[in-house]
Amino acid sequence: MFVAHGLTKIYRMGEVEVPALRGVDLEIYSGEFVVLLGPSGSGKSTLLNILGGLDTPTSGEAHWRDHDLAKSDERELTRYRREHVGFVFQFYNLIPSLTVRENVALVTDICPHPMDVDEAIGLVGLSERANHFPSQLSGGEQQRVAIARAIAKRPDVLLCDEPTGALDYTTGKVVLEVIARINQEFGTTAVVITHNAAIAGMADRVMRLADGRITSVEHNQNKLRPAELSW
């Protein structure tokens, strides 16, 4: 699904250059659950943003199927994000004046083949909360609304940036269960970035990053269910 060769990203602050990615090569296959693991500043979010069409590389190649993400213009990247990618971030980015149902319905107006809004809400276990506002929900519930919003457009890939970073241990595992379910039941490719090494146990493959490079790629022979993880 994704292929990258020699991917670099340099941020310029005045005369100072800050390299975020230093020649990354990777392949991610359709239907995989991949964890990008590394400390803060290792380049995880930059890599995820390029794969998601939120940013472009300084040099190198980045392809999603037949889309050349490195050479796409903003209009092409917007269409790519709208039609193919679901995003889940550490902070939920819900609109506080809208109900759960209304927050999820927002994306169904801009994508070609959306899921029924109530079906998406049911998949994350929040049917009884559909008419509540974000302020009436716990952090874990808000994150599940964000996942429902992401999957309502039936994305080919779900990109998750520290989805449990703002959650406690028990709630974090509930959120990971939801992501794993979407991956398994719908075949949605899932890429999760985290600094929490325990989450790597539920992945098909784990790519470890440090200093803007992928330092290792590991295959999990015995994947764990989120309920079996501990940290």
N, CA, C and O of each residue as an XYZ file, in Angstrom:
924
protein
N       0.825     -1.208      0.000
C       0.000      0.000      0.000
C       0.860      1.260      0.000
O       0.598      2.186     -0.767
N       1.884      1.304      0.852
C       2.822      2.428      0.897
C       4.218      1.943      0.536
O       4.645      0.873      0.967
N       4.917      2.733     -0.252
C       6.329      2.491     -0.548
C       7.050      3.818     -0.462
O       6.631      4.805     -1.067
N       8.140      3.838      0.297
C       8.960      5.053      0.400
C      10.418      4.683      0.171
O      10.883      3.631      0.611
N      11.130      5.564     -0.524
C      12.560      5.373     -0.768
C      13.289      6.689     -0.506
O      12.923      7.730     -1.052
N      14.304      6.633      0.318
C      15.164      7.799      0.539
C      14.429      9.018      1.040
O      14.760     10.145      0.670
N      13.428      8.802      1.883
C      12.561      9.900      2.321
C      13.290     10.793      3.325
O      13.754     10.324      4.365
N      13.386     12.084      3.001
C      13.982     13.042      3.929
C      13.022     14.206      4.149
O      12.227     14.560      3.279
N      13.124     14.783      5.336
C      12.366     15.992      5.638
C      13.238     16.895      6.485
O      13.727     16.501      7.544
N      13.425     18.117      5.999
C      14.221     19.110      6.709
C      13.350     20.329      6.969
O      12.788     20.911      6.042
N      13.244     20.708      8.225
C      12.524     21.932      8.587
C      13.539     23.058      8.720
O      14.598     22.889      9.324
N      13.201     24.206      8.148
C      14.112     25.350      8.200
C      13.539     26.422      9.109
O      12.404     26.866      8.935
N      14.340     26.829     10.078
C      13.968     27.897     11.002
C      14.996     29.009     10.859
O      16.041     29.001     11.510
N      14.676     29.968      9.991
C      15.671     30.987      9.686
C      16.814     30.345      8.917
O      16.604     29.753      7.859
N      18.012     30.463      9.447
C      19.169     29.858      8.799
C      19.480     28.476      9.341
O      20.433     27.831      8.903
N      18.680     28.019     10.291
C      18.924     26.720     10.926
C      18.112     25.644     10.225
O      16.920     25.818      9.970
N      18.771     24.524      9.912
C      18.087     23.376      9.324
C      17.965     22.269     10.363
O      18.942     21.891     11.010
N      16.755     21.761     10.509
C      16.496     20.690     11.474
C      16.019     19.463     10.710
O      14.888     19.453     10.225
N      16.848     18.425     10.588
C      16.425     17.224      9.861
C      15.483     16.374     10.721
O      15.808     16.030     11.858
N      14.320     16.043     10.168
C      13.356     15.201     10.888
C      13.382     13.770     10.374
O      13.206     12.828     11.146
N      13.603     13.600      9.059
C      13.757     12.273      8.470
C      15.046     12.253      7.665
O      15.382     13.221      6.983
N      15.768     11.132      7.751
C      17.083     11.036      7.109
C      17.156      9.765      6.247
O      17.799      8.788      6.632
N      16.506      9.785      5.102
C      16.631      8.665      4.174
C      15.848      7.432      4.581
O      16.418      6.347      4.698
N      14.554      7.582      4.798
C      13.711      6.468      5.243
C      13.239      5.641      4.050
O      12.741      6.180      3.062
N      13.405      4.326      4.162
C      12.844      3.368      3.208
C      11.828      2.512      3.953
O      12.106      2.042      5.056
N      10.644      2.303      3.357
C       9.675      1.413      4.007
C       8.668      0.881      3.008
O       8.473      1.443      1.931
N       8.034     -0.214      3.390
C       6.897     -0.760      2.674
C       5.842     -1.129      3.703
O       6.160     -1.741      4.723
N       4.599     -0.766      3.450
C       3.478     -1.141      4.305
C       2.437     -1.792      3.414
O       2.069     -1.246      2.373
N       1.968     -2.954      3.822
C       1.094     -3.762      2.983
C      -0.375     -3.595      3.362
O      -0.711     -3.272      4.501
N      -1.230     -3.823      2.384
C      -2.671     -3.682      2.590
C      -3.147     -4.617      3.698
O      -2.818     -5.803      3.706
N      -3.925     -4.070      4.631
C      -4.494     -4.862      5.712
C      -3.594     -5.053      6.908
O      -4.012     -5.663      7.893
N      -2.383     -4.558      6.859
C      -1.453     -4.706      7.974
C      -1.818     -3.823      9.158
O      -2.486     -2.799      9.016
N      -1.361     -4.250     10.327
C      -1.360     -3.396     11.520
C       0.106     -3.132     11.838
O       0.831     -4.032     12.262
N       0.533     -1.895     11.630
C       1.938     -1.524     11.799
C       2.063     -0.526     12.936
O       1.287      0.426     13.021
N       3.036     -0.740     13.808
C       3.354      0.216     14.861
C       4.695      0.869     14.544
O       5.693      0.185     14.314
N       4.704      2.198     14.535
C       5.946      2.969     14.419
C       6.335      3.377     15.831
O       5.640      4.160     16.478
N       7.440      2.842     16.295
C       7.827      2.983     17.700
C       9.114      3.792     17.813
O      10.081      3.548     17.091
N       9.111      4.752     18.724
C      10.329      5.521     18.934
C      10.096      6.655     19.898
O       8.951      7.020     20.165
N      11.170      7.222     20.427
C      11.039      8.323     21.379
C      10.596      9.606     20.702
O      10.578      9.697     19.474
N      10.245     10.580     21.496
C       9.900     11.898     20.974
C      11.075     12.451     20.165
O      12.228     12.370     20.587
N      10.761     13.013     18.995
C      11.807     13.575     18.159
C      12.456     12.591     17.215
O      13.414     12.943     16.527
N      11.959     11.357     17.161
C      12.584     10.346     16.300
C      12.114     10.428     14.854
O      12.702      9.799     13.974
N      11.050     11.205     14.598
C      10.562     11.367     13.231
C       9.249     10.654     12.959
O       8.780     10.636     11.821
N       8.650     10.067     13.987
C       7.417      9.285     13.796
C       6.287     10.126     13.216
O       5.675      9.747     12.217
N       6.011     11.260     13.836
C       4.885     12.086     13.390
C       5.134     12.667     12.007
O       4.211     12.763     11.199
N       6.353     13.048     11.733
C       6.685     13.568     10.402
C       6.433     12.509      9.340
O       5.861     12.799      8.289
N       6.859     11.279      9.616
C       6.643     10.190      8.671
C       5.149      9.936      8.475
O       4.687      9.769      7.347
N       4.402      9.908      9.570
C       2.959      9.682      9.473
C       2.282     10.795      8.677
O       1.386     10.532      7.875
N       2.709     12.031      8.897
C       2.111     13.161      8.181
C       2.367     13.093      6.673
O       1.516     13.485      5.874
N       3.530     12.600      6.296
C       3.827     12.450      4.870
C       2.983     11.324      4.272
O       2.440     11.468      3.177
N       2.872     10.209      4.985
C       2.051      9.100      4.499
C       0.587      9.511      4.389
O      -0.139      9.015      3.527
N       0.154     10.418      5.264
C      -1.229     10.858      5.262
C      -1.508     12.047      4.368
O      -2.646     12.509      4.296
N      -0.494     12.550      3.686
C      -0.709     13.679      2.788
C      -0.875     15.004      3.495
O      -1.358     15.967      2.899
N      -0.479     15.073      4.775
C      -0.532     16.332      5.512
C       0.740     17.149      5.333
O       0.763     18.347      5.615
N       1.790     16.498      4.867
C       3.077     17.167      4.666
C       3.738     16.514      3.461
O       3.337     15.430      3.036
N       4.738     17.166      2.921
C       5.475     16.620      1.786
C       6.953     16.510      2.149
O       7.453     17.298      2.952
N       7.648     15.549      1.571
C       9.063     15.375      1.910
C       9.940     16.424      1.234
O       9.560     17.022      0.227
N      11.103     16.630      1.804
C      12.094     17.504      1.179
C      12.700     16.814     -0.035
O      12.953     17.448     -1.059
N      12.929     15.508      0.087
C      13.423     14.715     -1.039
C      13.028     13.261     -0.820
O      12.579     12.874      0.258
N      13.208     12.465     -1.874
C      12.848     11.056     -1.792
C      11.482     10.786     -2.399
O      10.812     11.694     -2.892
N      11.084      9.525     -2.354
C       9.832      9.084     -2.958
C       8.882      8.570     -1.882
O       9.293      7.936     -0.910
N       7.596      8.864     -2.088
C       6.553      8.344     -1.206
C       5.331      8.046     -2.058
O       4.732      8.953     -2.635
N       4.963      6.778     -2.135
C       3.848      6.364     -2.973
C       2.783      5.672     -2.134
O       3.093      4.861     -1.261
N       1.526      6.003     -2.409
C       0.392      5.226     -1.929
C      -0.281      4.635     -3.159
O      -0.883      5.353     -3.958
N      -0.168      3.304     -3.303
C      -0.633      2.644     -4.519
C      -0.060      3.386     -5.726
O       1.160      3.451     -5.877
N      -0.908      3.943     -6.585
C      -0.368      4.615     -7.768
C      -0.282      6.126     -7.588
O      -0.047      6.855     -8.551
N      -0.471      6.600     -6.352
C      -0.382      8.031     -6.076
C       1.059      8.374     -5.669
O       1.634      7.735     -4.788
N       1.620      9.376     -6.315
C       2.943      9.868     -5.949
C       2.756     11.018     -4.966
O       2.543     12.160     -5.371
N       2.838     10.714     -3.676
C       2.563     11.719     -2.646
C       3.618     12.820     -2.637
O       3.323     13.964     -2.291
N       4.833     12.479     -3.014
C       5.915     13.465     -2.974
C       5.751     14.544     -4.036
O       6.234     15.664     -3.869
N       5.070     14.206     -5.131
C       4.938     15.157     -6.235
C       3.524     15.705     -6.390
O       3.261     16.498     -7.294
N       2.606     15.283     -5.506
C       1.224     15.749     -5.607
C       1.105     17.193     -5.156
O       1.809     17.621     -4.241
N       0.216     17.949     -5.793
C      -0.034     19.311     -5.338
C      -1.090     19.290     -4.229
O      -1.620     18.229     -3.898
N      -1.390     20.442     -3.664
C      -2.279     20.497     -2.510
C      -3.679     19.991     -2.846
O      -4.321     19.343     -2.019
N      -4.145     20.277     -4.034
C      -5.469     19.794     -4.436
C      -5.506     18.270     -4.476
O      -6.464     17.655     -4.008
N      -4.468     17.667     -5.032
C      -4.401     16.203     -5.108
C      -4.274     15.583     -3.724
O      -4.875     14.543     -3.455
N      -3.494     16.212     -2.839
C      -3.344     15.691     -1.484
C      -4.643     15.812     -0.698
O      -4.984     14.931      0.091
N      -5.366     16.910     -0.917
C      -6.661     17.074     -0.242
C      -7.621     15.970     -0.655
O      -8.312     15.400      0.189
N      -7.669     15.669     -1.926
C      -8.548     14.599     -2.405
C      -8.108     13.249     -1.845
O      -8.939     12.432     -1.450
N      -6.809     13.023     -1.814
C      -6.272     11.782     -1.244
C      -6.691     11.636      0.215
O      -7.172     10.575      0.614
N      -6.517     12.673      1.004
C      -6.899     12.611      2.424
C      -8.395     12.378      2.571
O      -8.828     11.582      3.405
N      -9.179     13.072      1.763
C     -10.630     12.988      1.886
C     -11.141     11.593      1.551
O     -12.034     11.078      2.223
N     -10.578     10.981      0.514
C     -11.151      9.742     -0.007
C     -10.514      8.482      0.555
O     -11.128      7.416      0.502
N      -9.304      8.570      1.091
C      -8.584      7.338      1.413
C      -8.054      7.227      2.838
O      -7.727      6.124      3.277
N      -7.958      8.333      3.572
C      -7.244      8.307      4.848
C      -8.155      8.726      5.995
O      -8.890      9.709      5.900
N      -8.090      7.958      7.079
C      -8.722      8.353      8.329
C      -7.641      8.677      9.346
O      -6.685      7.918      9.500
N      -7.787      9.804     10.044
C      -6.787     10.239     11.020
C      -7.348     10.158     12.435
O      -8.505     10.499     12.683
N      -6.505      9.702     13.354
C      -6.823      9.748     14.784
C      -5.598     10.326     15.492
O      -4.497      9.788     15.379
N      -5.797     11.415     16.216
C      -4.690     12.091     16.883
C      -4.788     11.926     18.402
O      -5.790     11.437     18.922
N      -3.741     12.338     19.092
C      -3.730     12.241     20.551
C      -4.840     13.084     21.161
O      -5.463     12.687     22.146
N      -5.081     14.247     20.573
C      -6.153     15.115     21.045
C      -7.299     15.025     20.055
O      -7.074     14.977     18.846
N      -8.510     15.002     20.550
C      -9.632     14.442     19.811
C     -10.170     15.354     18.717
O     -10.765     14.874     17.752
N      -9.968     16.662     18.853
C     -10.386     17.619     17.815
C     -11.871     17.510     17.481
O     -12.263     17.628     16.320
N     -12.694     17.285     18.501
C     -14.143     17.280     18.294
C     -14.663     18.709     18.395
O     -14.075     19.549     19.077
N     -15.764     18.972     17.713
C     -16.380     20.298     17.787
C     -17.323     20.309     18.992
O     -18.314     19.580     18.999
N     -17.031     21.122     20.007
C     -17.770     21.032     21.272
C     -19.250     21.349     21.178
O     -20.034     20.880     22.002
N     -19.650     22.142     20.183
C     -21.058     22.526     20.067
C     -21.889     21.502     19.290
O     -23.095     21.688     19.127
N     -21.262     20.427     18.811
C     -21.960     19.390     18.065
C     -22.042     18.111     18.884
O     -21.146     17.813     19.673
N     -23.114     17.360     18.693
C     -23.266     16.077     19.369
C     -22.325     15.042     18.751
O     -21.678     15.297     17.735
N     -22.264     13.877     19.383
C     -21.475     12.777     18.830
C     -21.902     12.490     17.402
O     -21.061     12.400     16.507
N     -23.200     12.347     17.183
C     -23.697     12.034     15.841
C     -23.323     13.131     14.853
O     -22.927     12.838     13.724
N     -23.443     14.375     15.260
C     -23.131     15.483     14.360
C     -21.642     15.565     14.059
O     -21.255     15.886     12.935
N     -20.797     15.279     15.053
C     -19.354     15.271     14.819
C     -18.971     14.208     13.795
O     -18.152     14.454     12.910
N     -19.565     13.033     13.921
C     -19.249     11.947     12.987
C     -19.814     12.244     11.598
O     -19.186     11.941     10.584
N     -21.012     12.844     11.567
C     -21.673     13.126     10.287
C     -20.898     14.125      9.445
O     -21.066     14.160      8.226
N     -20.050     14.942     10.070
C     -19.296     15.947      9.316
C     -18.538     15.338      8.142
O     -18.545     15.891      7.042
N     -17.881     14.195      8.373
C     -17.047     13.631      7.309
C     -17.871     12.955      6.234
O     -17.412     12.809      5.101
N     -19.086     12.540      6.573
C     -19.885     11.821      5.575
C     -20.373     12.745      4.455
O     -20.822     12.280      3.407
N     -20.281     14.044      4.686
C     -20.699     15.003      3.666
C     -19.619     15.268      2.625
O     -19.889     15.885      1.595
N     -18.387     14.804      2.887
C     -17.285     15.166      2.000
C     -16.609     13.961      1.357
O     -15.615     14.123      0.648
N     -17.133     12.741      1.592
C     -16.502     11.566      1.011
C     -17.510     10.817      0.143
O     -18.717     10.937      0.354
N     -17.030     10.051     -0.826
C     -17.926      9.484     -1.832
C     -18.797      8.326     -1.362
O     -19.935      8.200     -1.814
N     -18.296      7.479     -0.466
C     -19.046      6.275     -0.082
C     -19.043      6.120      1.440
O     -18.450      5.177      1.963
N     -19.695      7.029      2.146
C     -19.605      6.996      3.607
C     -20.395      5.840      4.223
O     -21.330      5.304      3.628
N     -19.986      5.489      5.417
C     -20.710      4.539      6.241
C     -21.896      5.251      6.882
O     -21.862      6.466      7.078
N     -22.934      4.505      7.206
C     -24.024      5.089      7.969
C     -23.487      5.616      9.305
O     -22.738      4.921      9.991
N     -23.865      6.830      9.666
C     -23.323      7.467     10.861
C     -23.571      6.617     12.105
O     -22.663      6.429     12.914
N     -24.778      6.108     12.264
C     -25.084      5.316     13.455
C     -24.341      3.987     13.461
O     -24.037      3.450     14.526
N     -24.044      3.451     12.277
C     -23.232      2.236     12.213
C     -21.825      2.508     12.719
O     -21.272      1.715     13.482
N     -21.243      3.626     12.298
C     -19.892      3.982     12.754
C     -19.863      4.183     14.261
O     -18.929      3.743     14.932
N     -20.877      4.844     14.793
C     -20.933      5.082     16.241
C     -21.106      3.758     16.980
O     -20.519      3.555     18.043
N     -21.914      2.855     16.415
C     -22.105      1.552     17.034
C     -20.833      0.723     17.050
O     -20.593     -0.025     17.998
N     -20.013      0.847     16.009
C     -18.769      0.078     15.939
C     -17.811      0.425     17.068
O     -17.007     -0.412     17.480
N     -17.889      1.649     17.570
C     -16.998      2.043     18.668
C     -17.716      1.974     20.014
O     -17.193      2.432     21.029
N     -18.917      1.398     20.012
C     -19.617      1.137     21.261
C     -20.235      2.339     21.938
O     -20.318      2.390     23.165
N     -20.673      3.315     21.143
C     -21.197      4.548     21.739
C     -22.613      4.879     21.281
O     -23.013      6.043     21.302
N     -23.363      3.884     20.874
C     -24.713      4.145     20.375
C     -25.567      4.898     21.387
O     -26.358      5.766     21.017
N     -25.407      4.563     22.663
C     -26.223      5.203     23.695
C     -25.778      6.630     24.002
O     -26.448      7.350     24.742
N     -24.654      7.031     23.436
C     -24.116      8.375     23.699
C     -24.208      9.266     22.468
O     -23.626     10.350     22.448
N     -24.929      8.826     21.444
C     -24.914      9.516     20.156
C     -25.411     10.948     20.227
O     -25.003     11.784     19.420
N     -26.284     11.244     21.178
C     -26.837     12.599     21.269
C     -26.184     13.434     22.367
O     -26.680     14.504     22.719
N     -25.075     12.943     22.902
C     -24.337     13.694     23.914
C     -23.319     14.624     23.253
O     -22.900     14.409     22.116
N     -22.937     15.654     23.991
C     -21.898     16.574     23.529
C     -20.541     16.129     24.081
O     -20.497     15.420     25.086
N     -19.436     16.528     23.447
C     -18.118     16.105     23.922
C     -17.874     16.371     25.407
O     -17.231     15.566     26.081
N     -18.377     17.485     25.918
C     -18.156     17.814     27.329
C     -18.838     16.819     28.269
O     -18.516     16.767     29.456
N     -19.770     16.038     27.748
C     -20.481     15.050     28.545
C     -19.840     13.671     28.465
O     -20.369     12.706     29.016
N     -18.699     13.575     27.778
C     -18.027     12.299     27.564
C     -16.691     12.258     28.281
O     -16.079     13.298     28.523
N     -16.238     11.060     28.619
C     -14.895     10.884     29.157
C     -13.871     11.010     28.035
O     -14.228     11.043     26.858
N     -12.602     11.081     28.410
C     -11.547     11.168     27.399
C     -11.549      9.980     26.462
O     -11.388     10.140     25.252
N     -11.731      8.779     27.014
C     -11.759      7.587     26.177
C     -12.937      7.579     25.226
O     -12.819      7.146     24.080
N     -14.084      8.062     25.708
C     -15.255      8.132     24.844
C     -15.044      9.146     23.730
O     -15.442      8.910     22.588
N     -14.423     10.270     24.056
C     -14.144     11.260     23.019
C     -13.190     10.704     21.965
O     -13.347     10.973     20.774
N     -12.205      9.933     22.406
C     -11.283      9.347     21.441
C     -11.997      8.332     20.556
O     -11.684      8.219     19.371
N     -12.948      7.597     21.113
C     -13.717      6.655     20.305
C     -14.616      7.384     19.304
O     -14.853      6.881     18.206
N     -15.114      8.560     19.674
C     -15.863      9.376     18.711
C     -14.936      9.780     17.556
O     -15.330      9.749     16.390
N     -13.704     10.156     17.900
C     -12.743     10.533     16.862
C     -12.468      9.363     15.917
O     -12.301      9.558     14.713
N     -12.423      8.144     16.467
C     -12.218      6.966     15.623
C     -13.442      6.737     14.739
O     -13.313      6.444     13.551
N     -14.640      6.875     15.333
C     -15.868      6.712     14.539
C     -15.895      7.711     13.386
O     -16.275      7.369     12.266
N     -15.491      8.938     13.666
C     -15.445      9.964     12.621
C     -14.450      9.570     11.525
O     -14.706      9.776     10.339
N     -13.315      9.002     11.937
C     -12.293      8.617     10.961
C     -12.752      7.464     10.084
O     -12.464      7.446      8.887
N     -13.474      6.487     10.669
C     -13.842      5.303      9.890
C     -15.141      5.488      9.124
O     -15.473      4.671      8.264
N     -15.888      6.561      9.427
C     -17.189      6.757      8.772
C     -17.057      6.970      7.271
O     -18.015      6.760      6.527
N     -15.885      7.381      6.825
C     -15.711      7.553      5.380
C     -15.091      6.325      4.717
O     -14.646      6.380      3.571
N     -15.071      5.205      5.468
C     -14.535      3.947      4.958
C     -13.123      4.132      4.388
O     -12.900      3.857      3.209
N     -12.183      4.585      5.193
C     -10.841      4.842      4.665
C     -10.103      3.550      4.338
O     -10.376      2.502      4.923
N      -9.176      3.637      3.409
C      -8.304      2.503      3.120
C      -7.260      2.335      4.205
O      -6.796      1.225      4.462
N      -6.893      3.427      4.835
C      -5.849      3.379      5.854
C      -6.244      4.270      7.017
O      -6.770      5.366      6.829
N      -5.981      3.781      8.228
C      -6.233      4.529      9.452
C      -4.883      4.880     10.067
O      -4.127      3.992     10.462
N      -4.579      6.175     10.149
C      -3.305      6.656     10.680
C      -3.543      7.257     12.057
O      -4.312      8.207     12.208
N      -2.879      6.697     13.055
C      -3.139      7.064     14.454
C      -1.862      7.584     15.099
O      -0.862      6.870     15.175
N      -1.900      8.818     15.559
C      -0.748      9.477     16.173
C      -0.940      9.518     17.684
O      -1.696     10.343     18.197
N      -0.252      8.622     18.397
C      -0.348      8.525     19.860
C      -1.816      8.501     20.317
O      -2.213      9.336     21.130
N      -2.625      7.565     19.813
C      -4.061      7.593     20.119
C      -4.393      7.351     21.583
O      -5.494      7.671     22.031
N      -3.441      6.781     22.341
C      -3.692      6.539     23.772
C      -2.872      7.472     24.656
O      -2.858      7.322     25.878
N      -2.188      8.438     24.038
C      -1.245      9.273     24.787
C      -1.871     10.086     25.898
O      -1.211     10.375     26.896
N      -3.145     10.467     25.748
C      -3.808     11.299     26.759
C      -4.752     10.490     27.645
O      -5.555     11.054     28.389
N      -4.647      9.152     27.558
C      -5.604      8.295     28.254
C      -4.925      7.454     29.332
O      -3.724      7.192     29.274
N      -5.716      7.041     30.309
C      -5.189      6.146     31.333
C      -5.081      4.725     30.769
O      -5.528      4.441     29.658
N      -4.481      3.856     31.558
C      -4.160      2.483     31.121
C      -5.401      1.726     30.644
O      -5.403      1.174     29.543
N      -6.441      1.695     31.453
C      -7.636      0.916     31.117
C      -8.345      1.488     29.893
O      -8.732      0.746     28.990
N      -8.513      2.806     29.866
C      -9.198      3.450     28.748
C      -8.385      3.317     27.465
O      -8.951      3.141     26.386
N      -7.074      3.401     27.576
C      -6.209      3.248     26.416
C      -6.383      1.898     25.750
O      -6.381      1.799     24.523
N      -6.533      0.857     26.558
C      -6.707     -0.473     25.981
C      -8.058     -0.609     25.281
O      -8.166     -1.321     24.283
N      -9.081      0.062     25.790
C     -10.386      0.062     25.113
C     -10.255      0.688     23.726
O     -10.798      0.169     22.751
N      -9.541      1.791     23.645
C      -9.336      2.463     22.360
C      -8.538      1.574     21.409
O      -8.850      1.513     20.219
N      -7.520      0.889     21.908
C      -6.739     -0.007     21.058
C      -7.583     -1.172     20.563
O      -7.398     -1.635     19.437
N      -8.510     -1.652     21.393
C      -9.436     -2.711     20.968
C     -10.253     -2.258     19.766
O     -10.475     -3.027     18.830
N     -10.697     -1.011     19.797
C     -11.501     -0.489     18.695
C     -10.672     -0.427     17.412
O     -11.147     -0.826     16.348
N      -9.431      0.072     17.506
C      -8.565      0.165     16.326
C      -8.282     -1.225     15.771
O      -8.312     -1.428     14.558
N      -8.005     -2.189     16.661
C      -7.738     -3.560     16.225
C      -8.958     -4.158     15.541
O      -8.826     -4.880     14.553
N     -10.145     -3.862     16.060
C     -11.369     -4.398     15.462
C     -11.571     -3.868     14.043
O     -11.939     -4.618     13.139
N     -11.328     -2.572     13.858
C     -11.478     -1.977     12.526
C     -10.491     -2.624     11.553
O     -10.836     -2.913     10.407
N      -9.284     -2.845     12.012
C      -8.259     -3.486     11.188
C      -8.664     -4.904     10.800
O      -8.518     -5.301      9.644
N      -9.166     -5.657     11.756
C      -9.469     -7.064     11.509
C     -10.766     -7.259     10.729
O     -10.810     -8.062      9.797
N     -11.822     -6.534     11.098
C     -13.129     -6.777     10.501
C     -13.292     -6.136      9.126
O     -14.014     -6.657      8.276
N     -12.627     -5.016      8.912
C     -12.787     -4.302      7.647
C     -11.551     -4.405      6.751
O     -11.585     -3.979      5.596
N     -10.465     -4.966      7.279
C      -9.239     -5.040      6.504
C      -8.577     -3.698      6.295
O      -7.753     -3.536      5.395
N      -8.939     -2.723      7.136
C      -8.356     -1.385      7.030
C      -6.910     -1.415      7.510
O      -6.627     -1.852      8.625
N      -6.013     -0.955      6.674
C      -4.611     -0.854      7.077
C      -4.510      0.140      8.228
O      -5.035      1.251      8.143
N      -3.841     -0.257      9.297
C      -3.703      0.610     10.471
C      -2.231      0.872     10.742
O      -1.425     -0.056     10.816
N      -1.895      2.135     10.886
C      -0.534      2.538     11.258
C      -0.651      3.375     12.522
O      -1.285      4.430     12.525
N      -0.033      2.896     13.594
C      -0.120      3.568     14.893
C       1.271      3.984     15.321
O       2.179      3.155     15.375
N       1.449      5.266     15.627
C       2.734      5.683     16.164
C       2.611      5.877     17.669
O       1.599      6.365     18.173
N       3.668      5.480     18.372
C       3.648      5.525     19.823
C       5.074      5.501     20.359
O       6.007      5.072     19.681
N       5.214      5.970     21.586
C       6.490      5.795     22.291
C       6.366      4.676     23.316
O       7.329      4.361     24.015
N       5.164      4.064     23.408
C       4.877      3.017     24.384
C       5.212      1.659     23.774
O       4.467      1.159     22.931
N       6.318      1.063     24.190
C       6.799     -0.178     23.585
C       5.814     -1.329     23.743
O       5.813     -2.247     22.923
N       4.974     -1.300     24.778
C       4.044     -2.404     25.011
C       3.039     -2.543     23.875
O       2.607     -3.653     23.562
N       2.663     -1.430     23.256
C       1.656     -1.463     22.189
C       2.175     -2.230     20.978
O       1.388     -2.733     20.177
N       3.496     -2.321     20.840
C       4.076     -3.049     19.717
C       3.638     -4.508     19.688
O       3.674     -5.140     18.632
N       3.226     -5.053     20.828
C       2.847     -6.455     20.890
C       1.627     -6.814     20.073
O       1.416     -7.989     19.773
N       0.805     -5.824     19.699
C      -0.423     -6.106     18.943
C      -0.257     -5.905     17.440
O      -1.216     -6.062     16.685
N       0.947     -5.559     17.003
C       1.188     -5.239     15.596
C       1.589     -6.469     14.794
O       2.114     -7.440     15.340
N       1.334     -6.411     13.490
C       1.915     -7.399     12.574
C       3.413     -7.143     12.432
O       4.230     -8.063     12.463
N       3.745     -5.856     12.275
C       5.157     -5.477     12.194
C       5.401     -4.220     13.024
O       4.524     -3.368     13.175
N       6.608     -4.133     13.550
C       7.021     -2.990     14.351
C       8.229     -2.351     13.684
O       9.245     -3.008     13.461
N       8.112     -1.060     13.367
C       9.235     -0.317     12.813
C       9.736      0.644     13.874
O       9.003      1.525     14.324
N      10.969      0.473     14.266
C      11.562      1.323     15.302
C      12.315      2.473     14.647
O      13.107      2.277     13.726
N      12.047      3.681     15.145
C      12.696      4.872     14.611
C      13.579      5.514     15.668
O      13.279      5.474     16.861
N      14.671      6.102     15.209
C      15.549      6.896     16.068
C      16.288      7.883     15.186
O      16.829      7.513     14.144
N      16.311      9.121     15.602
C      17.066     10.156     14.903
C      16.717     10.232     13.413
O      17.597     10.396     12.568
N      15.416     10.110     13.104
C      14.973     10.276     11.727
C      15.199      9.093     10.820
O      15.037      9.203      9.604
N      15.574      7.951     11.394
C      15.825      6.754     10.587
C      15.051      5.567     11.154
O      14.784      5.505     12.354
N      14.692      4.623     10.276
C      14.161      3.344     10.743
C      15.345      2.456     11.079
O      16.144      2.113     10.209
N      15.451      2.089     12.345
C      16.615      1.330     12.810
C      16.393     -0.175     12.788
O      17.352     -0.945     12.747
N      15.112     -0.606     12.816
C      14.821     -2.037     12.747
C      13.372     -2.244     12.361
O      12.517     -1.391     12.599
N      13.111     -3.403     11.756
C      11.745     -3.824     11.430
C      11.576     -5.240     11.962
O      12.335     -6.142     11.606
N      10.575     -5.428     12.817
C      10.368     -6.716     13.466
C       8.987     -7.262     13.121
O       8.005     -6.520     13.113
N       8.915     -8.556     12.838
C       7.645     -9.232     12.590
C       7.190     -9.895     13.892
O       7.979    -10.555     14.568
N       5.935     -9.716     14.229
C       5.386    -10.365     15.414
C       4.854    -11.739     15.033
O       3.903    -11.845     14.259
N       5.454    -12.775     15.564
C       4.969    -14.123     15.289
C       3.718    -14.437     16.104
O       2.857    -15.198     15.663
N       3.623    -13.854     17.284
C       2.482    -14.105     18.166
C       1.882    -12.765     18.600
O       2.243    -12.210     19.637
N       0.960    -12.264     17.781
C       0.313    -10.995     18.104
C      -0.526    -11.129     19.364
O      -1.158    -12.157     19.606
N      -0.517    -10.073     20.156
C      -1.328    -10.025     21.365
C      -2.607     -9.230     21.105
O      -2.630     -8.308     20.290
N      -3.659     -9.605     21.809
C      -4.856     -8.781     21.824
C      -4.604     -7.600     22.763
O      -3.835     -7.730     23.716
N      -5.228     -6.472     22.517
C      -5.016     -5.313     23.415
C      -5.229     -5.649     24.892
O      -4.527     -5.127     25.757
N      -6.199     -6.519     25.176
C      -6.456     -6.878     26.570
C      -5.261     -7.596     27.211
O      -5.133     -7.619     28.435
N      -4.397     -8.175     26.391
C      -3.235     -8.899     26.916
C      -2.016     -7.999     27.116
O      -1.006     -8.433     27.669
N      -2.110     -6.744     26.666
C      -0.981     -5.835     26.806
C      -0.905     -5.323     28.255
O      -1.912     -5.216     28.954
N       0.294     -5.021     28.660
C       0.456     -4.381     29.980
C       1.616     -3.414     29.920
O       2.631     -3.672     29.272
N       1.451     -2.299     30.606
C       2.528     -1.287     30.676
C       2.414     -0.503     31.957
O       3.222      0.392     32.206
